[in-house]
Amino acid sequence: MSRESAITLKSEMTDAEVYSIKNAIKDSKLTGLHIEIGTAAGGTLCEILKCYQNELKVVPPQFIIIDPLTYFNDQYEKICLNLKNNGLSKNNITFEKNKSSVAFRNLSAHAGEIDFILIDGNHKINHFVGDLRFSRYLKAGGLLLIHDYSNGFTGIHSATNIFLNRYRNYEVLSYVDSLIILRKKTVTNTQEVSVIDQFMSGLVNIFQQVKLSLHKRVNSIFL
């Protein structure tokens, strides 16, 4: 079954979520590197680029898009078409066609250069916690955006809450629908997300998978 965004080329976020991103960008005056983890058909990317180009009237900053580009058929081609249809250039965009775990190592050279990180990738808790490590590379004053922060995605919701309780140098700028936007007020004294955090999230993921499998088997017996 084809993803709706592959057909419409629109953002998979709500209008209110996109509006909140634009407001945060306008208020923050970001010029450093921007990272998007998970891009679908590039709908959100286009909205962000248009905010810089058409509303702020400035040259958009450099973007790195992290995505294996296997979300649906011809995903890269659809993103390029989306950019073209919106009158946007891809000259300032680098596509890191990898899993985010690989991209994390590749982007270590950009630590302290990043102003904006949008996490909207794999929703399993172990993958999400891995994506939260990118916050280590975020400059003080930079924005960390997390999509699908809701009770419907318990792994993302609980891991984000733990992150906020532990790293008090992050403040919540807005929370609209399922998008939470954080600002990194100061440099973190310790590296965000430890090896132990990743190990524990892996155990939680295994538990959740076993629980889901057992639930399906029980339902198949009684239905």
C-alpha positions as CSV (number, residue, x, y, z in Angstrom):
1,M,0.0,0.0,0.0
2,S,1.4,3.4,-1.0
3,R,2.0,6.1,1.5
4,E,-0.4,9.0,1.2
5,S,2.6,11.4,1.2
6,A,4.1,9.6,-1.8
7,I,1.0,10.7,-3.7
8,T,0.2,14.1,-2.3
9,L,3.9,15.1,-1.6
10,K,2.6,17.0,1.4
11,S,4.0,17.0,4.9
12,E,2.9,14.2,7.2
13,M,2.6,16.8,10.0
14,T,-0.6,18.8,10.7
15,D,-0.9,22.4,9.5
16,A,-0.7,23.5,13.2
17,E,2.6,21.6,13.6
18,V,4.1,23.1,10.5
19,Y,3.0,26.5,11.6
20,S,4.7,26.0,15.0
21,I,8.0,25.1,13.3
22,K,7.8,28.3,11.2
23,N,7.2,30.4,14.3
24,A,10.1,28.8,16.1
25,I,12.4,29.4,13.1
26,K,11.3,33.0,12.8
27,D,11.9,33.7,16.5
28,S,15.3,31.9,16.7
29,K,17.2,33.4,13.8
30,L,19.1,30.2,13.0
31,T,22.0,30.1,10.6
32,G,23.9,26.9,11.4
33,L,23.5,23.4,9.9
34,H,19.9,21.9,9.9
35,I,19.3,18.2,10.3
36,E,16.1,16.3,9.4
37,I,15.9,12.6,10.5
38,G,13.2,11.0,8.4
39,T,11.7,13.1,5.5
40,A,9.1,11.0,3.7
41,A,8.3,12.9,0.5
42,G,10.1,16.1,1.8
43,G,6.8,17.9,2.5
44,T,8.0,19.3,5.9
45,L,11.4,20.1,4.4
46,C,9.8,22.2,1.6
47,E,7.7,24.1,4.2
48,I,10.9,24.9,6.2
49,L,12.8,26.0,3.1
50,K,9.9,28.2,2.0
51,C,9.9,29.8,5.4
52,Y,13.4,30.9,4.9
53,Q,13.2,31.7,1.2
54,N,9.8,33.2,0.9
55,E,8.9,34.5,4.3
56,L,12.2,35.5,5.9
57,K,13.7,36.4,2.5
58,V,17.0,34.9,3.3
59,V,19.1,32.1,1.7
60,P,18.2,28.9,3.4
61,P,20.9,27.3,5.6
62,Q,22.6,24.0,4.8
63,F,20.5,20.9,5.3
64,I,21.5,17.3,5.8
65,I,18.6,14.9,5.3
66,I,19.1,11.5,7.0
67,D,16.9,8.8,5.5
68,P,17.6,5.4,3.9
69,L,15.1,6.6,1.2
70,T,13.4,3.2,1.2
71,Y,10.1,4.5,2.8
72,F,8.3,4.0,-0.5
73,N,9.2,3.5,-4.2
74,D,11.1,6.3,-5.9
75,Q,11.3,8.3,-2.6
76,Y,14.4,10.3,-3.6
77,E,12.8,11.2,-7.0
78,K,9.6,12.2,-5.2
79,I,11.5,14.5,-2.9
80,C,13.3,16.2,-5.8
81,L,10.0,16.6,-7.6
82,N,8.5,18.2,-4.5
83,L,11.4,20.7,-4.2
84,K,11.0,21.5,-7.9
85,N,7.3,22.0,-7.7
86,N,7.8,24.4,-4.8
87,G,10.5,26.4,-6.6
88,L,13.2,25.3,-4.3
89,S,16.8,24.3,-5.0
90,K,18.5,21.2,-3.6
91,N,21.9,22.8,-3.9
92,N,22.1,23.5,-0.2
93,I,20.8,19.9,0.7
94,T,22.9,16.9,1.4
95,F,21.2,13.5,1.4
96,E,22.7,11.1,3.9
97,K,21.2,7.9,2.5
98,N,21.8,5.8,5.6
99,K,20.2,4.6,8.7
100,S,20.5,7.3,11.4
101,S,22.8,5.1,13.5
102,V,25.3,5.2,10.6
103,A,24.7,8.9,10.0
104,F,25.4,9.7,13.6
105,R,29.0,8.5,13.3
106,N,29.4,10.3,9.9
107,L,28.2,13.6,11.4
108,S,30.5,13.7,14.4
109,A,32.7,16.2,12.5
110,H,29.8,18.7,12.6
111,A,29.4,18.7,16.4
112,G,28.7,22.2,17.6
113,E,27.8,23.4,14.1
114,I,24.1,22.3,14.2
115,D,21.3,24.8,14.9
116,F,18.3,22.6,14.1
117,I,17.4,18.9,14.5
118,L,14.1,17.4,13.5
119,I,13.5,13.8,14.6
120,D,10.8,12.1,12.7
121,G,12.2,8.7,11.9
122,N,11.8,5.2,13.1
123,H,9.2,5.2,16.0
124,K,10.6,2.1,17.9
125,I,12.0,3.2,21.2
126,N,15.5,1.9,20.6
127,H,15.8,3.7,17.3
128,F,14.3,6.9,18.7
129,V,16.7,6.9,21.7
130,G,19.5,6.5,19.2
131,D,18.2,9.5,17.3
132,L,18.2,11.6,20.5
133,R,22.0,11.2,20.5
134,F,22.1,13.8,17.8
135,S,21.3,16.4,20.4
136,R,25.0,16.1,21.4
137,Y,25.9,18.0,18.2
138,L,23.4,20.8,18.8
139,K,24.7,24.2,19.5
140,A,23.5,26.2,22.5
141,G,20.5,28.1,21.4
142,G,19.6,25.5,18.8
143,L,16.3,23.8,18.4
144,L,15.4,20.1,18.9
145,L,12.1,19.1,17.4
146,I,10.4,15.7,18.1
147,H,7.4,14.5,16.1
148,D,4.9,12.0,17.3
149,Y,5.4,12.9,21.0
150,S,2.1,11.6,22.2
151,N,0.4,8.8,24.1
152,G,0.0,7.0,20.9
153,F,3.7,6.5,20.6
154,T,4.6,5.5,24.2
155,G,8.3,4.9,23.5
156,I,8.8,8.4,22.1
157,H,6.7,10.0,24.8
158,S,8.4,8.2,27.7
159,A,11.9,8.6,26.3
160,T,11.4,12.3,25.7
161,N,10.1,12.9,29.2
162,I,13.2,11.1,30.6
163,F,15.4,13.3,28.4
164,L,13.7,16.5,29.6
165,N,13.9,15.5,33.3
166,R,17.6,14.6,33.0
167,Y,18.8,17.5,30.8
168,R,17.4,20.6,32.4
169,N,19.3,22.8,29.9
170,Y,16.5,22.1,27.4
171,E,13.3,24.1,27.6
172,V,10.0,23.5,25.9
173,L,9.2,26.2,23.4
174,S,5.9,24.7,22.2
175,Y,3.9,21.6,22.1
176,V,1.3,21.4,19.3
177,D,-0.6,18.3,18.4
178,S,2.2,15.7,18.5
179,L,5.1,18.0,17.8
180,I,7.3,19.2,20.7
181,I,9.9,21.9,20.1
182,L,12.8,22.2,22.6
183,R,15.6,24.8,22.8
184,K,19.0,23.9,24.1
185,K,19.7,26.8,26.4
186,T,23.3,25.9,27.3
187,V,25.9,23.3,26.5
188,T,25.3,20.0,28.3
189,N,27.8,19.1,30.9
190,T,27.6,15.4,30.0
191,Q,26.9,13.8,26.6
192,E,23.2,13.4,26.0
193,V,22.0,9.8,25.9
194,S,24.4,7.2,27.3
195,V,25.4,3.7,26.2
196,I,23.3,2.5,29.1
197,D,20.3,4.4,27.8
198,Q,20.6,2.8,24.5
199,F,21.0,-0.7,26.0
200,M,17.9,-0.2,28.2
201,S,15.9,1.1,25.3
202,G,16.8,-2.1,23.4
203,L,15.5,-4.2,26.2
204,V,12.3,-2.2,26.4
205,N,11.9,-2.7,22.6
206,I,12.3,-6.5,22.9
207,F,9.7,-6.5,25.8
208,Q,7.3,-4.5,23.7
209,Q,7.7,-6.8,20.7
210,V,7.2,-9.9,22.8
211,K,4.1,-8.4,24.4
212,L,2.7,-7.5,21.0
213,S,3.3,-10.9,19.6
214,L,1.6,-12.6,22.6
215,H,-1.3,-10.3,22.3
216,K,-1.8,-11.2,18.6
217,R,-1.6,-14.9,19.4
218,V,-4.1,-14.7,22.2
219,N,-6.5,-12.8,20.0
220,S,-6.1,-15.3,17.2
221,I,-7.1,-18.1,19.6
222,F,-10.3,-16.4,20.9
223,L,-11.5,-14.7,17.8
